[in-house]
């Protein structure tokens, strides 16, 4: 009599390229948003300095928005 043995093997593979691509994209987006935020702060500070202070900037902004 012959005995037949069936065996199953599983192959577990992980795609590290997808994980690395996701981390790279997340890093790139984080750096880009940080640069945009720094640019916005620099523009705001430049506006305050050019207008003569925060109150003068607020007056100029309201004047520009209302057209008065």
C-alpha positions as CSV (number, residue, x, y, z in Angstrom):
1,X,0.0,0.0,0.0
2,X,1.3,3.5,-0.8
3,X,0.6,6.5,1.3
4,X,0.1,9.9,-0.4
5,X,0.9,12.9,1.6
6,X,-0.3,16.3,0.4
7,X,1.5,19.3,1.7
8,X,0.6,23.0,1.3
9,X,3.2,25.6,1.3
10,X,2.5,29.3,1.7
11,X,4.7,32.0,0.3
12,X,4.5,35.3,2.1
13,X,6.0,38.1,0.2
14,X,5.7,41.7,1.1
15,X,6.1,44.5,-1.4
16,X,8.5,46.9,0.2
17,X,8.6,49.1,-2.9
18,X,5.0,50.1,-2.2
19,X,5.7,51.0,1.4
20,X,8.9,52.9,0.4
21,X,7.0,54.8,-2.3
22,X,4.3,55.7,0.1
23,X,6.8,57.0,2.7
24,X,8.6,58.9,0.0
25,X,5.4,60.5,-1.2
26,X,4.4,61.4,2.3
27,X,7.8,62.9,3.0
28,X,7.7,65.0,-0.2
29,X,4.2,66.3,0.5
30,X,5.2,67.1,4.1
31,X,8.3,69.1,2.9
32,X,6.2,70.9,0.3
33,X,3.5,71.9,2.7
34,X,6.2,73.1,5.2
35,X,7.8,75.2,2.6
36,X,4.4,76.8,1.6
37,X,3.7,77.5,5.3
38,X,7.1,79.1,5.8
39,X,6.6,81.2,2.6
40,X,3.2,82.4,3.9
41,X,4.6,83.4,7.3
42,X,7.5,85.3,5.5
43,X,4.9,87.1,3.4
44,X,2.8,88.0,6.4
45,X,5.9,89.3,8.3
46,X,7.0,91.3,5.2
47,X,3.5,92.8,5.0
48,X,3.6,93.9,8.7
49,X,7.1,95.4,8.2
50,X,6.1,97.2,5.0
51,X,2.9,98.6,6.3
52,X,4.3,99.9,9.6
53,X,2.9,97.5,12.1
54,X,0.0,95.0,12.6
55,X,-2.6,97.7,13.1
56,X,-1.6,99.6,9.9
57,X,-1.7,96.2,8.1
58,X,-5.2,95.5,9.3
59,X,-6.3,99.0,8.2
60,X,-4.8,98.6,4.8
61,X,-6.3,95.1,4.4
62,X,-9.8,96.4,5.3
63,X,-9.4,99.3,3.0
64,X,-8.3,97.0,0.2
65,X,-11.2,94.6,0.8
66,X,-13.9,97.2,1.1
67,X,-12.5,99.6,-1.5
68,X,-12.7,102.6,0.8
